[in-house]
């Protein structure tokens, strides 16, 4: 959806309400299609003395396997959307403003970028997830396993010393 911001830029105090849904269901993240609901965006564009800004919130349900234990997790995600727009900039190296020279904004692309940048780099079922046993593959969140961890061969000589002390 492309939004024409011309009326906003030309009228101080002007407000444009946004209440829309975007379909990200076909978009993949790490080989998975995690968006199980539309991305609902609610908020306002506002002109404050020639600078147009948006304050909004994007909400959606996100379903993906835990990165440690592979349990499928569904979680409601909320992403704050806050940007400032300008039709021209005095300094080209200004990251505080999004330049919209033609006063038209690709709103879907803006939301898409904000949502993807807000996704966690590691998606966990819970913060203290114990993951899977590297030997038997048992989910350590459910119960501990009885696997004996293989000893690093570099420590074998020291373990012999311990065995000698037991005698």
Order of alpha helices (4+ residues) and beta strands (2+ residues): beta-alpha-beta-beta-beta-beta-beta-beta-alpha-alpha
